[in-house]
């Protein structure tokens, strides 16, 4: 049974953001999330128009909930909303089917 959760995130930055501070905070969060049980991956894609999408994968809803409620992450989300982001949109999706192949 597939329980994987995929989070699609789009965030737009404020114009007056210190990218140095933002990237430092992102680095701290990356260290924490990659060590959490059930975390699978995170990837960032940038479209031709400059919009970016982050794709986070967790093995279960419980793993995602543990990340969502992790105290340092909660503080970072608040700081992001207060200092860094002009807006954003998240979609939390359950994987209902997974198919693939690999040629040898």
Secondary structure, 3 states (H helix, E strand, C coil): CCCCEEEEEEEEECCCCCHHHHHHHHHHHHHHHHHCCCEEEEEEEECCCCCEEEEEEECCHHHHHHHHCCHHHHHHHHHHHHHHEEEEEEEEEECCCCCCCCCC
